[in-house]
């Protein structure tokens, strides 16, 4: 197998040839056909997630085919197309798992962070956290659904049932979940980096009723705001944009510090919430819903060997939609 490996935080990924991994009990070997590039991968590379265990193969938006079954795996078949996301394992016994909150597990494993992920030709995954994908749709187009879509879905659910939804940071997760929200009959207000007219036009093309810079006030009070950009200064901005009782939901795993702000911006029962990982129930729910909602992902494919280029394009905002690594492309 061939893999792009992070040996130390702050360094570029290095291509390595390795023996093909062997699945253990309860695991599957997957031949990777596509792997999305997520902003969380940047946090892994930059050393912003202390749980990271280098050397590590990043990547947690994996689409591929089952190449081998470990002992005890019977619900998946050889050759079946499957997906793997960020939450790679949960203990099943801690108080959170017992309460069906496995996203808060005390001893989780994270794909591409604490166990090798999908920036490779092959990877091993926990079969219980591997999702059948069926045969409809293109592999590269499906890959962003495995994190950008899943986290976006959990973020949208936490926002409540309000009609006017603000989205701060219009990248991979936003472009997916905006389509779902529009399908639900909601209005989308998109807020991008100041001057990023390309992203604003992209948001409007997906049905946003408003698209403007993140440092501008919302044109009307919002029921909820979703923050996908890792910028803490957006939290006070969003609090001022939501109406009384409104919710601000932070959808990222890492964010810069939130600056001080007047209590009156939080008062009147406004709420700040954070999304932590996801559950298998989220995955099954969203993967079944996405085709019904007509979700179309906008992807830019890169050869696996150009993973560093894809990461740089994501970091600098040169992408519209999502980057996807395609081994053999």
MARBA-25752 format. One record per residue: residue in one letter; x, y, z of N, C-alpha, C in turn. Coordinates in steps of 0.001 Angstrom, whole numbers, plus 524288, in hexadecimal, padded with zeros to 5 digits. Atoms other than C-alpha are relative to their C-alpha. Layout:
N
AXYZXYZXYZ/...
end
This chain:
329
X8034F7FB598000080000800008000080370804D680000/X7FD5E7FAF17FFED803B780E477FE907FCCC803B18035A/X802BE7FC767FC7880064818AC808AC802E58052D8006C/X7FDD07FAE07FEC28027E8271E80B447FFF280088805F5/X7FF578008D7FA5B807BA827BC8192D801C58052480277/X7FE407FBA37FCCF808E083289823528039E7FDD280438/X7FC4C801EE7FC248153382FB282B0C8005A8038E804C4/X7FFE97FC437FBB38152E83C22833447FC5B804897FEB2/X803557FB71800F880B2E8471F834DF8033E804997FE04/X7FD577FB848023E80EDB852FB82CFD8031C7FEC37FB21/X7FD1E80192804A38156684B12822347FC497FE8A7FB95/X802FF801DF80477810D284767814A27FF447FA1C80063/X800B78059C8005180B6F839E48120C804357FDA47FC7B/X7FC04802C6802F7815468300A80CE87FDA57FAF97FDD2/X801E6804D08025C811DF82527803658034D7FB56801AB/X7FD4C804AF7FE3C81553817898085F7FD727FB297FDA5/X801EB80530801678141B809BF80322800377FC94804D9/X80068803397FB5880FAD8004580DAE7FDAC7FAB47FE86/X802D3804EC800DD80B5B7F21780E9F7FA22800EF8009C/X805A67FF827FF697FCB17F09780CF77FE747FE9180590/X801AC801477FAAB7F63A7F10E81A6D7FC5C7FB4980012/X80348804A07FF597EF127E52381F987FBC08014180400/X804287FEC77FC3E7E1B87E6D78260F7FFF17FC2380485/X8008D8034E7FB6C7E0747E1BE833E87FA4D7FE82800D4/X805718015D7FEC77D4317DC4283A3F7FC8A804DC80017/X803A67FBA4800177C89A7E522837A180185804657FC5E/X7FE297FBE88038B7CFFA7ECD082D377FF677FE597FA49/X7FFF8801148059A7CFED7EDE881E6980491802DC7FD7F/X7FC357FD66803577DA797F0FB8148E7FD09802737FB77/X802BE7FD19804147D5E37FB4A80AE7803E6801D67FBE9/X7FD257FD958044E7DB727FE867FD937FD95805617FF1F/X802097FAA7800377D9FB80D517FD6E7FF74801BB7FA54/X800EF7FDED805407D3E5812FC7F12B7FF78805F480000/X800527FA507FF7F7D1F9820EB7F6308004980165805C7/X7FFE77FE1C7FA997D4C88289C802907FFD0805EE7FFF0/X8008C7FA5C7FFC57D00D8366080522804288027980374/X7FC447FCF47FCF67D919840D280A897FCDE803E080342/X8033B7FD0B7FC5A7D326847278169380358803F3802EF/X7FD197FC2D7FCE67D6E98532281E728024E7FD84804EB/X7FDCB802B37FB7A7D8E0849EA829EF805577FDAF7FEBB/X7FADD801E8801887E4358441A8223F804258043A800BB/X7FC537FBB47FF0A7EA9385188822E88013880082805C9/X7FF017FFB47FA5D7E8D5851AD831A8803987FB97801C1/X7FC748045D7FED97EF608444A8322E8058D8016E7FE5E/X7FAD17FE9C801F27FAC384911829D98028D804448033D/X7FDE07FB8A7FD327FC5485584831B8800DF7FEF8805CE/X7FF2F801417FA857FCD084E7C83ED77FC1380271803A8/X803F57FD687FCC87F061854E9843A17FC5F7FC2F802C7/X8031A804037FD5D7EA2E8480B847E4803BA7FC978032F/X7FC11802B17FCC57F1F3842A48536F7FF7F7FA147FFF7/X800B0805B08000B7EC37834F2851DB802A97FD647FB54/X7FD928023C804A57F3348332A844C5804BE7FCAB80175/X7FBB3803A37FEEC7FCD0827B0844A4803687FF4B7FB2A/X7FC81800C28047480764829C183A6C803FA7FBB380126/X8015F7FF368058880C20823A4832057FA807FDFD7FEDD/X8057B8013A801057FE458236A82CC47FEBD801087FA45/X802267FF11805387F77B8224281F9E7FAE1802FA800BD/X804D97FD087FF517ED3C82D2C81F717FBAB7FE087FC63/X8045A8011F803847E00A82CAD818BD7FBA27FCFA8028A/X8046D8027E7FD5A7D2938297D81E077FADF800AA7FD00/X8049C7FFF5803667C93382B1B8129A800EF7FBDB7FBCF/X7FE0880454803257CBF581DBC80CF67FB957FD327FD25/X8035F80365803217C4FC816B7801F18037B7FBCA7FD9A/X7FCDD804298023D7C9D28097E7FD7C7FD057FAE67FFB0/X802378053A8008F7C7807FB037FB95802687FC638040F/X7FE20803C77FC2B7C88A7F04C805BB8038C7FC117FD44/X7FC2E803808026B7D4D77E88F8026B801077FB218033D/X7FF45804927FC9B7D5907DF6B80E237FCDA800D5804F4/X8032E7FFD87FB3F7CD4E7DC1B81A06803057FDA98048A/X7FDC2802367FB507D2977DA55827A97FC447FC1B8027D/X8032E803F17FD5E7CDA47CF998308D7FB318028280279/X804CC7FE407FD857BF947D155834DE7FCDC803F57FCF3/X802DB7FC20803207BB787DAD782A2C7FC717FD1E7FC2C/X803AF802C5803667AF297D5FF8237B7FC218039F7FD49/X803EB7FC7E8023F7A70F7E21D8202C80203802DB7FB2D/X7FDC97FDAE804B37B0457E6B081562801F57FBA87FC6D/X7FE7C803F5803D67B4227DFA7808E6804D6801BC7FCFD/X7FB887FECF8034D7C07E7DEEB800DD7FE2A802D17FB12/X801597FCF88049D7BFF57E8F77F6047FBDA8041A800E2/X804277FC387FEE77B5347F0E37FC7F80248805778008C/X7FE417FA9F7FF647B65F7FF9C7FB787FE558020E80552/X800F67FE477FAAD7B775805BC808ED8026E8055C800E9/X7FDCB7FB067FE627BA878127B80FC8801B97FFCF805AB/X7FE067FF8B7FAA77C214815EF81C1080091805C480141/X7FFB37FA927FE5D7C145822B2823A8803C2800E480479/X7FC627FE2F7FBEE7C800829E282EC1800077FC7A804CD/X800298035E7FB617C34B821B883A4C801187FA6A7FE48/X7FE588051B801D37CAB6815228380F7FEEA7FB92803C2/X8011B804037FC0F7C77280DF2844B07FE18802BC804EC/X801AE7FE4D7FACB7C04E80FE0851927FFFE7FB3E8038D/X7FF318046F7FC7B7C2008079785DB07FB127FCD0800E6/X804EE802C07FF3B7B39C8043085F2D7FE817FF10805A8/X8010B801347FA827B4798038286E058000F804AF803A4/X7FFC57FB6E7FC7E7B70B811238738B7FA7F80247800A2/X805407FDC87FF277AB8381925878CA7FDAC802977FB2F/X802017FD61804A47AA7F820CA86C127FE2F7FC067FBEC/X801A780411803A87AA22814B8863717FB097FD51801E9/X804A2802927FDD67A03F80E8C86CAB7FB22803597FF42/X804597FC63800C3797C881AAA86ADD7FF15801447FA43/X800677FF3F805A6798CF8199585BF48022C805457FE50/X7FD2A7FB38801607A1EC8254985B95805AA7FE947FECF/X7FAC7801F2801227AD8081E3F855A480391804357FDC4/X7FCC77FBA0801C97B21782B0A84F9E803108027880477/X7FD597FDEF7FB607B62C82E9D85D91803097FBC4802E9/X7FD51804787FD9D7BCC68217C86065804F9801BA802D3/X7FB5B7FEA77FCF17C7678222286AC1805077FE187FD81/X7FB4180222802687D0F9819E8862C27FF0B7FEE87FA30/X8012C800D18058F7CDD081C0A8545F804F67FF4B7FCC4/X7FBE27FFFA803F87D62281992848627FE0C8033F7FB6F/X8016F7FC908044C7D63C8235F83D46803197FEA17FB1A/X7FDA080166804FE7D8E881FDB82F2D80382804657FE12/X7FC5E7FC17801F87E4CB826CE829CB802488037480431/X7FE157FCDE7FB9D7E84E82BEC837468028B7FC858041E/X7FDC9803C37FC507EA29820C9840ED800947FA9B7FD89/X7FF2E804C18030E7E925815BD836EA8005D8019B7FA4A/X7FEF17FE77805667EDA1815FF828D17FB038008C7FCD3/X8049D7FEC4803177E41081BC581F2F800A17FEE67FA3A/X800D68012D805787E16D81CCB810C180372802BB7FC0F/X7FC4D7FDD1803C77ECA18249680AC0803C27FB9E7FE6D/X7FD0F804BC8012C7F12881759805CA7FCFB7FCBC7FC12/X802AE803978038B7EE1180C927FC2F7FCC97FBFA802F8/X802CA803C47FCBE7E979803C58075A7FFCD801FD8059A/X8005E7FEC07FA797E4E180573815517FCD87FBC4802BE/X802FB803A57FCC57DF897FD228206B7FC4A803268035E/X803F77FD427FCFD7D2F680147827357FD047FC3A80376/X8039D802EE7FCAD7CA517FC98832387FB0F7FF037FCCF/X804868014F8033E7BF727F56282B207FAF78025A80219/X804BF7FDCD7FDA97B5467FAB6834B77FF64805C57FEC0/X800257FA76801657B8C680883830778010F800C07FA28/X7FF737FFF1805A77B8ED8055A821F17FA8B7FF9B7FDA3/X8055C7FF69801CD7ACCE8092681A327FF587FE347FA58/X8013180169805697A7608025280E1A7FDF8804C77FD06/X801777FB69803167A5BD80C69803467FCBA7FEB77FB35/X802DE8014C804B579EC4804DC7F8A880330801307FB27/X7FD377FF53804F77A232806B07EA667FE7D804EC7FD0D/X8018B7FB228029A79BC4813A07E710803F48045080128/X7FCA27FB7C7FF3B7A47781F6A7E4F6805BE7FED97FF36/X7FA688003C800F87B2BE822297E237803037FFE08052B/X7FD01800867FB2D7BCF281E867EC73801E98054380208/X7FDE57FAF47FE557C35882BF37ECB67FBB5803A9801E8/X8045D7FCA37FE667B62E832CB7EDBA7FDC07FE5F80545/X8020C801E17FAFE7B24582A447F945803A1801408048E/X7FC357FF867FBC37BECC82C56801107FED480480803C9/X800F47FBC47FC3C7BB77839D2806D77FB507FF148038B/X8047E801167FCA57AEC18345A80C3B801B27FD7D80523/X7FE58803147FB837B6B582C26815E7801EA8034580492/X7FED87FC9C7FB857BAAC837E881E337FD6D8054E7FF52/X802707FAEB800ED7B6E9844F68184A7FA137FF798003A/X805A3800DA7FFE77A94583F7C816367FE0C7FE6680556/X801D1802017FAF37A834838268231A8004A8042B80442/X7FF847FBDF7FC0F7AD588433482B9D7FC40804757FEC4/X803C37FBF38017A7A54484CF4823E27FA7F7FE88801A6/X8052F801D77FE8E7992E844B28264F7FF2980069805E8/X8008C7FF9B7FA4C79B9F843BF834F47FFAC805C2801B6/X800227FA647FECB79E2A85270835537FAA6802497FECD/X805267FDFD80179791848555F82E227FBD07FE11803C6/X803DC801FE7FC4B789C284C858373780043802ED80532/X7FF6C7FD387FB0F78F4F8537D8431D7FE188059F7FFAD/X801DC7FAA8800B678B078607983D547FA2C8008E8010F/X805987FFBB7FF1877CC685CEF83F707FCF2800807FAF6/X803998000A8046D7712885EC6836877FF2C805527FD79/X800BA7FABD80212772CB86D288335380064800477FA14/X8003B7FF86805B37707B871EC82581804C1802D17FDC5/X7FBB27FCE88021177B6687BF6823CA805267FE1980269/X7FB228025E7FE34788CA8757B824B5804A1802F37FDA3/X7FB287FD9A801CD795A387CD1823E7804547FBF47FFEC/X7FB89803898005F7A1C38756E81F7D804EF8034A7FF6F/X7FB167FD1C7FFFE7AF3487B028229C804697FC587FE4E/X7FC138035D802547B9E38753981A1F7FD6C7FC787FC0D/X802EC802E5803F17B4E986FF480D368039F7FC5D7FD07/X7FCA9803ED802607BD988643D80A957FD287FAE27FF35/X8021580530801317BB7585599809977FB077FED08030E/X8049F801417FCDC7B204853D6814FD7FB73803967FEA4/X804247FC34801037AA768603C8120D7FD417FEF17FAD1/X802798009D8051A7A83D85D46803BA7FC857FB2B7FFD7/X8035F8049E7FFA97A28D84FFC8073A7FB23801328032A/X804687FF627FC6C79A0E853F5812947FC678046B7FE3E/X803767FBFF80235794F48601780B8C7FBF17FD7D7FC75/X803B0802B68037278EC8856E3801A57FBD47FD1980328/X803C2802BB7FCB17888A84EDD80C737FC2C803E28026C/X8035D7FC197FD907835585B06813387FC19802437FC16/X803907FE0B803F777D9D860298068F7FBCA7FBEC7FED6/X803C280441800DF77722852E28044C7FC017FFD680460/X8038E7FFD17FB8C771288545C811CF7FC87804D77FFF2/X8032E7FB4B8005F76B6B8617580DC38020F8049A80318/X7FDC17FBB37FCF6774A986A318156880299804057FC66/X7FD307FBE9802C177B1A876E38113E805A18000D801E4/X7FA77800157FEBB789F487740810C18025D805717FF3B/X7FD147FB1D800257921588354813D4805BE7FE8580090/X7FA8B801B48000F7A068880FB8103E803A28048F80137/X7FC227FC0C7FE7F7ABD088870816428056E7FDBB7FEF1/X7FAEA801F4801B17B95B886DE8104580457803BA801AE/X7FBAC7FC647FF2B7C6D788CBA8119F7FEED8050F7FD09/X800C37FB15802DB7C61589B3580E2A802F37FFEF7FAD5/X7FD9B7FFCD805267C8C489CD77FFC47FFAA7FAFE7FCE6/X8004480502802BC7C64188E9A7FC4D7FAE87FFB57FCE6/X804C57FFD68032C7BC31891537F1CE7FF017FACB7FD42/X800B58051E802737BEA7883FF7EBB67FCBF7FC7580380/X802FA803367FC4C7B9B187D227F7F37FA76802138009B/X805357FDB67FF8B7AE52886A97F8DB7FCA77FE987FB49/X802E78018D804B17AA5E883E97EADD7FEA07FA3180036/X800F6805947FF767ABA2875507EDA17FB617FF0C80399/X8045A800907FC557A2818769D7F94E7FAD2801737FD70/X804D27FE5D8029E7987E87DE87F12F7FE4A7FBF37FBF3/X8015D803EE803E5799438736F7E6AE7FD697FB4080284/X8026A804507FD247952C8699A7F1207FAFB801A2802C3/X8050D7FE587FDFE78946871A57F4D58001880394804A6/X7FFCA7FC4C7FBA678E2B87AD87FF667FD0A804F87FE8B/X802E67FB2C8010178524886938008E80369804CC800E7/X7FC537FBBF7FF07790A088ED680524805747FDAA80061/X7FA8D8017D7FF6379F6A88DC18040D8033F804F680068/X7FCDD7FB597FF227A8D5897B88097C804937FEDE80389/X7FB60800C47FCBA7B51C899D6811A17FE8E7FEE9805B1/X801258018C7FA9D7B5D98944381F5B800588047F803D9/X7FFA77FB917FC747B9018A180825437FB7A803D57FF4C/X804957FCB0800D37AC218A7428206A7FB6F7FDF980345/X8048D801D47FD0A79F8B8A6D5828717FC477FCF37FC82/X803F5802F1802F07950189D4E8245B7FBAD803B77FE40/X8040F7FC78801F078A728A3C181C097FAEF7FFAC80316/X80487800937FC997800289E7C82554801567FC0280437/X7FEBA803937FBB477FC9897048323F7FF9F7FA457FE54/X7FFC4805898015278381888B3830E57FDE47FCAC80474/X801AD803B47FBFE77D7C87D4183802804A07FD0B80249/X7FB5B802CE7FE4178AA187675838C28047B801487FC54/X7FB577FF418032C79886877C8833EB8038D7FB45800A8/X7FC588045B800027A1B786CAD8303480564802187FE9E/X7FAB37FE25801047B04A86F63830FF803667FB627FE84/X7FC7E80411801CB7B911866A9828D48059F801EA7FF7A/X7FAB67FDE5800327C4CA86FC9827CB8026B7FFB180578/X7FD81800A77FADD7CED086DA4832D1801A88052580273/X7FEA87FAB17FE5A7CE7B87BFE836957FC9E801A78049B/X802EC7FEB47FB4C7CA8187F30844857FD61805437FFD8/X802527FAC98003B7C7B988D5A8411E7FA9F7FFF97FD6B/X805278004C802647BBCE888BB839947FBAD7FEED803F4/X804098012D7FC1F7B4C888481846007FD2E804FA801C2/X802D47FB2C7FEBD7B1EE8927884A9C7FCF5802317FB62/X802C27FE29804A17AE568960D83C9F7FAC97FD247FF68/X804B780329800B57A49F88AE583BFA7FC0F8010580458/X803937FEDC7FBAF79EF388DDB849687FCE4804F67FEF4/X802C77FB278013E79BA489B81844C37FC257FF3D7FB80/X8035C800DF8048B79541895C7838A07FB107FCF680154/X8048E8033D7FED178BE888C4383F537FC21802F88036E/X804227FD7D7FD0A77EFD890538453A7FFE97FDF88059C/X800B2801DC7FAA877ACE88E9E853637FEC47FA2B7FFF8/X800BB805A17FFD577B8888046856DB802D27FD0D7FBB9/X7FD4D8027B80460783F787D9F84AEA804B97FCD8801BA/X7FBA08037A7FED978EE0873A884A4E804908010D7FC53/X7FB297FFD38030979CEE874B5845D2802AA7FAC2800CC/X7FDDF805467FFA47A26786735842BC805587FFE27FD56/X7FAAA8004F802027B1108655F8410E800FE7FA6F7FE1B/X7FFC58052C8024C7B317859F2837D08056D7FDBA7FF6C/X7FAB0801EF800C57C1EA858A1837DD802397FD74804DC/X7FD6A8028D7FB9B7CAD78506B84065803FC8039780292/X7FC1F7FC527FDEC7D45285BBD842497FE7C805767FE3D/X8013F7FA8F801437D25C86A69842BD803D48037A802E5/X7FCC67FC307FD3B7DAD98760C846177FCEB8023B80494/X8028B7FE177FB3F7D7E487CB8853047FB8A803BE7FEBC/X8047A7FC7F8008A7CAD0883878543780130804FA80303/X7FED17FB217FD3A7CD12891E3857897FBAC80170803D0/X803E77FE1C7FC407C63D89875862DC7FBC6803167FD28/X804507FD1A802557B8EE89E2185FC57FC1F8017080450/X803B77FE587FBFA7AE278A54D8673E7FBE47FBCD8011D/X803EC803D67FE747A4BA89CD386ECC7FADA800DB7FD23/X8050B7FEEE80283799518A3898680F7FF797FD317FAC9/X80057802DE804E679CE289C6B85B777FE497FA53800E1/X8019B805517FE9F79A7D88F69862547FAB17FFF2802AF/X804D27FFB07FCE678F00893E486A997FB347FED27FC96/X804FC8014780292780BF89122867227FFFF7FA6B7FDE4/X8001B805A7800E2783248827A86727802567FE497FAD7/X7FCE4801F08045C78C58881E985BA8803A47FBB58020F/X7FCFE804887FE54794808758B85BF0804AD7FF327FC68/X7FB678019F802F77A23487179857B0800B17FA26800DD/X7FF94805AA7FFB67A380862F885497804A87FE367FCC0/X7FBCD80246803297AE8685A5E84F8E7FE8A7FA7A7FE6A/X800CF8054D801F37AE1584E0684774804F67FCDF80109/X7FB82803617FEFA7B6FD842EE84BD27FF587FAE87FCFC/X7FFDA804F2802E27B99483857841CF7FA9B7FEB07FDC9/X8050F8019F8020B7AD958308083DA07FEFF7FA7B801E7/X8015B8055F7FE877A697823C6840287FED57FCD87FB15/X80178803488046B7A3EF81825837697FA5B801027FE66/X8056D7FEBE801527959781BBD838437FFBF804CE7FC7E/X7FFB87FB6E80373798EC8290C83265801617FE547FA76/X7FE24801AF805247A0028222A8274E7FBBF7FD367FCF2/X8041E802E2802C57951A818C0823E97FB84803A57FE78/X804447FC578011378B04823AF824BF80158803817FB62/X7FE9E7FC468041B7927282D3C81C28801027FD5A7FACA/X7FED68029F804EE797468237E812107FB117FE2A7FD3D/X805018014D8025F7893081F5680FED7FD1F804DD7FE1F/X802C57FB26801467845082D6A80F7880258802D07FB49/X7FD5A7FCE08040578E7F83344806317FDE17FF147FA82/X8023E800BF805457894082CB17F9C47FA808023C7FF81/X805487FDDF8002877B54830A37FD3F80014805EE7FF70/X7FF887FA4B8004277FBE83EB27FEEF8028F801CD7FAF1/X7FD747FE9F804E8786A783E367F1CE8053B802A1800B0/X7FAF87FD8B7FEEC793C5841E27F7B3803E67FEC57FBA6/X7FBE280080803EA79E2B8443E7ED5F804F18028280229/X7FB257FDC37FE0C7AC17845FA7F1F480331802427FB84/X7FC907FD7F803C77B56C84EEE7EAD6805987FEB98019E/X7FAE4801F87FE677C2C1848687EAFC80429801397FBE8/X7FB607FF898034D7D05284AA97E5948037B7FB5680121/X7FCD0804AB7FF097D7C583DC17E3DE805D5801337FF92/X7FA4D7FFAD800127E66683C9A7E68E8022E7FA7480030/X7FD65805047FF307EF8A831027E4ED801CF7FF96805AD/X7FE57800D47FA9B7F35282B067F1FF805438028380112/X7FAC37FDEF7FF3C8016682F427F02980002805EF800A9/X8005B7FA4C7FF7F7FCC383D767EFB97FCB88019E804B2/X802F17FEBF7FB457F69D83D277FD3E801AC8053980254/X7FE2F7FB087FDBF7FF218487F801CD7FDDD804AB7FCF4/X8022F7FBCF803397FA6E850C67F65E7FA3B800D88014E/X805897FF8E7FE9E7EC3C84DD57F9B47FF5A802A98054E/X800417FDA27FAD27EEA085174807ED80146805D37FFBC/X7FEA67FA788009B7F51E85E42803E97FB8F8030B7FD7A/X804617FD55802937E9C68619E7FAF47FB82800CD803D8/X8040B7FF667FC057E05585F2B8062C8017D80446803D9/X7FE427FC317FC1C7E8698674480F9C7FF88805997FE10/X7FFDF7FAB5802227E959872FD806AB7FACF801C27FDB3/X805187FE7F801F77DB1E872D88027E7FF8D7FFF97FA22/X800408002D805BD7DDEB86FC07F43B7FBDD7FC397FE02/X803DB803ED801897D389865167F4317FA738021D8004B/X805A37FF527FF967C5168660D7F1717FDA27FA91800A5/X801F8805347FEF37BE5185A717F79A803F47FCD980310/X7FCAE803907FD127C70A84F127FBA88043F7FDBD7FC92/X7FBC3802C88029E7D410849047F7FB7FF867FA3780143/X8004C805A77FF407D48183A427F624804DF7FD807FD89/X7FB9C80303801FC7E073831847F4C67FE017FAFF7FD7D/X801B9804A5802E97DEBE826C07EAC1804D67FCBD7FEAD/X7FB948035F801597E90C81BED7EB037FF807FE017FA6E/X80014801BB8056C7ECB78189F7DD157FDFA804087FC34/X802217FBE1803757E6FD825607D7CB80444802017FC5C/
end
